[in-house]
Amino acid sequence: MNMKRILSSCLLGVLLTSSVLAERASAQVEVILGNDHRHEWREREQARQEWLRREREEREHREWRHRQYEKREWRSRHEYDYRY
């Protein structure tokens, strides 16, 4: 009876160890093959930052155009001030 318990404990230890090692190995294989989730996250984050930068630049350009328009309008309404 004790021998069966010892053998089953050893077998259980071997199974647990092999599953842990297999998990680590599969994680390394994912990194080697390019399935690294951190890399994908970094690319998504860079794309998001680029999109935000473009949106900000477009908004700033629209605001600048609007200010230029407002200046022209003001000058056209007050044109007589610039003649003299």
Secondary structure, DSSP 8 states (H G I E B T S, - for coil): -HHHHHHHHHHHHHHHHHHHHHHHHHHHHHHHHT--HHHHHHHHHHHHHHHHHHHHHHHHHHHHHHHHHHHHHHHHHTHHHHH-
